[in-house]
Amino acid sequence: MDNPMLVKSTTRHIRIFAAEIDPDGELVPSSQVLTLDVDPDNEFNWNEDALQRVYRKFDELVETYSGADLTDYNLRRIGSDLEHFVRGLLHKGEISYSLTGRVVNYSMGLPQVAADDQKEAYGL
């Protein structure tokens, strides 16, 4: 039996696979199911509302491709749009960098510091 090729999109903070997760946690390629992995390196602090907004945006983007071929290119477009959406959440302060994460590299830009925090930090 041939193993179908896994169609996927991976960015720094968004991974999308045309696959289901089997009971052993393995990805099984599928032409009917998309699996979304948000922030696999736990670079950000998430609240449930922000995470649900990412899932809703994902559903919305997938819907725009309804009827289109399931290709790496189409998944990369969705992944790229979601990556920009996550950047927007960060810049609006709806999520923040996790300083206890495995990776702390400010890949989406430097975190913003509130004016009052700056004054305290610099003794103003």
C-alpha positions as semicolon CSV with decimal commas, in nm:
position;residue;x (nm);y (nm);z (nm)
1;M;0,000;0,000;0,000
2;D;0,137;0,342;-0,095
3;N;0,180;0,600;0,177
4;P;0,018;0,923;0,059
5;M;0,242;1,227;0,083
6;L;0,174;1,448;0,383
7;V;0,055;1,791;0,270
8;K;0,160;2,052;0,525
9;S;0,252;2,409;0,607
10;T;0,496;2,494;0,883
11;T;0,584;2,842;1,000
12;R;0,752;2,940;1,323
13;H;0,425;2,954;1,519
14;I;0,171;2,773;1,299
15;R;0,180;2,416;1,171
16;I;-0,098;2,279;0,953
17;F;-0,112;1,918;0,841
18;A;-0,356;1,746;0,606
19;A;-0,372;1,463;0,853
20;E;-0,546;1,308;1,149
21;I;-0,371;1,216;1,472
22;D;-0,394;0,846;1,547
23;P;-0,421;0,705;1,904
24;D;-0,040;0,677;1,920
25;G;-0,005;1,049;1,844
26;E;0,120;0,989;1,489
27;L;0,002;1,192;1,190
28;V;-0,194;0,990;0,935
29;P;-0,228;1,173;0,599
30;S;-0,585;1,265;0,512
31;S;-0,751;1,452;0,229
32;Q;-1,050;1,534;0,453
33;V;-0,901;1,657;0,783
34;L;-0,670;1,945;0,867
35;T;-0,482;1,945;1,197
36;L;-0,364;2,278;1,340
37;D;-0,077;2,312;1,588
38;V;-0,050;2,663;1,732
39;D;0,279;2,783;1,886
40;P;0,446;2,440;1,909
41;D;0,750;2,584;2,093
42;N;0,534;2,762;2,354
43;E;0,692;3,097;2,272
44;F;0,382;3,288;2,384
45;N;0,155;3,315;2,684
46;W;-0,195;3,237;2,560
47;N;-0,536;3,299;2,708
48;E;-0,832;3,092;2,594
49;D;-0,995;3,385;2,410
50;A;-0,685;3,456;2,198
51;L;-0,638;3,087;2,118
52;Q;-1,004;3,052;2,016
53;R;-0,965;3,358;1,791
54;V;-0,679;3,179;1,611
55;Y;-0,896;2,869;1,565
56;R;-1,186;3,079;1,433
57;K;-0,951;3,260;1,192
58;F;-0,820;2,920;1,077
59;D;-1,176;2,797;1,011
60;E;-1,252;3,119;0,821
61;L;-0,939;3,087;0,605
62;V;-1,004;2,718;0,534
63;E;-1,358;2,807;0,426
64;T;-1,222;3,053;0,168
65;Y;-1,043;2,760;0,002
66;S;-1,352;2,538;-0,002
67;G;-1,353;2,342;-0,328
68;A;-0,988;2,423;-0,407
69;D;-0,725;2,153;-0,438
70;L;-0,554;2,055;-0,114
71;T;-0,197;2,159;-0,194
72;D;0,113;2,264;-0,002
73;Y;0,078;2,607;-0,161
74;N;-0,278;2,662;-0,038
75;L;-0,188;2,543;0,312
76;R;0,118;2,773;0,315
77;R;-0,105;3,068;0,228
78;I;-0,336;2,982;0,520
79;G;-0,035;2,928;0,750
80;S;0,120;3,259;0,648
81;D;-0,207;3,444;0,707
82;L;-0,237;3,283;1,052
83;E;0,124;3,375;1,133
84;H;0,041;3,739;1,058
85;F;-0,275;3,708;1,269
86;V;-0,067;3,585;1,565
87;R;0,175;3,876;1,514
88;G;-0,124;4,111;1,532
89;L;-0,237;3,953;1,861
90;L;0,112;4,006;2,002
91;H;0,138;4,367;1,889
92;K;-0,207;4,443;2,033
93;G;-0,097;4,294;2,367
94;E;-0,354;4,013;2,351
95;I;-0,077;3,755;2,389
96;S;0,276;3,799;2,522
97;Y;0,613;3,630;2,502
98;S;0,670;3,351;2,751
99;L;1,000;3,414;2,925
100;T;1,000;3,054;3,050
101;G;0,962;2,901;2,704
102;R;1,218;2,676;2,541
103;V;1,296;2,952;2,292
104;V;1,302;3,323;2,376
105;N;1,410;3,504;2,062
106;Y;1,141;3,767;2,005
107;S;1,083;3,634;1,655
108;M;0,779;3,857;1,606
109;G;0,951;4,176;1,719
110;L;1,045;4,315;2,056
111;P;0,775;4,312;2,322
112;Q;0,617;4,641;2,406
113;V;0,657;4,783;2,753
114;A;0,387;5,005;2,901
115;A;0,488;5,365;2,967
116;D;0,446;5,325;3,345
117;D;0,673;5,021;3,343
118;Q;0,939;5,219;3,155
119;K;0,924;5,502;3,407
120;E;0,969;5,259;3,696
121;A;1,250;5,074;3,521
122;Y;1,444;5,392;3,460
123;G;1,360;5,560;3,792
124;L;1,159;5,839;3,630
